[in-house]
Amino acid sequence: MFGKIGILLTILILIFLFFIVISYGAGAFSKGKIKSETKKYLKSVNILLITIAIVGIILVMFL
């Protein structure tokens, strides 16, 4: 159905949408100050999303 590029783009788009939703929910786009706990949480989420993206890229390369 999808080629390698289609699968990779789908994975990356879903990761980006997940990032936007989590950041919005944590208040990263609000005009007020962000708590240090929230910054740590967003940093952990970014690390997780980058890891998922790297694993996805590696899996698509070996399909």
PLY file of the C-alpha trace (Angstrom):
ply
format ascii 1.0
element vertex 63
property float x
property float y
property float z
element edge 62
property int vertex1
property int vertex2
end_header
0.00 0.00 0.00
2.45 2.67 1.19
6.04 2.84 0.15
8.91 3.39 2.52
8.68 7.15 2.17
4.94 7.13 2.89
5.41 5.10 6.05
8.27 7.32 7.21
6.29 10.50 6.57
3.30 9.08 8.43
5.46 8.22 11.44
7.09 11.64 11.49
3.78 13.48 11.11
2.26 11.50 13.98
5.28 12.24 16.16
5.03 15.94 15.33
1.30 16.01 16.13
1.97 14.20 19.41
4.62 16.82 20.25
2.19 19.68 19.54
-0.58 18.13 21.66
1.71 17.36 24.62
3.34 20.81 24.50
-0.03 22.53 24.31
-1.36 20.46 27.20
1.70 21.24 29.32
1.29 24.97 28.70
4.38 25.51 26.57
2.49 27.85 24.24
0.98 29.99 26.99
2.25 33.51 27.59
3.05 32.91 31.26
6.22 31.46 32.71
6.78 27.73 32.52
7.56 25.91 35.75
10.84 24.03 36.01
8.92 20.77 36.48
7.13 21.37 33.19
10.43 22.10 31.44
11.85 18.80 32.71
8.70 17.00 31.56
8.88 18.53 28.08
12.57 17.70 27.83
11.79 14.07 28.66
8.99 14.03 26.09
11.35 15.47 23.46
13.92 12.76 24.19
11.22 10.10 23.91
9.93 11.47 20.61
13.42 11.73 19.15
14.08 8.13 20.17
10.83 6.99 18.55
11.70 8.91 15.38
15.16 7.35 15.19
13.79 3.84 15.75
11.12 4.48 13.11
13.71 5.65 10.60
15.88 2.60 11.26
12.90 0.24 10.90
11.79 1.84 7.64
15.30 1.56 6.23
15.32 -2.21 6.85
11.82 -2.99 5.51
0 1
1 2
2 3
3 4
4 5
5 6
6 7
7 8
8 9
9 10
10 11
11 12
12 13
13 14
14 15
15 16
16 17
17 18
18 19
19 20
20 21
21 22
22 23
23 24
24 25
25 26
26 27
27 28
28 29
29 30
30 31
31 32
32 33
33 34
34 35
35 36
36 37
37 38
38 39
39 40
40 41
41 42
42 43
43 44
44 45
45 46
46 47
47 48
48 49
49 50
50 51
51 52
52 53
53 54
54 55
55 56
56 57
57 58
58 59
59 60
60 61
61 62
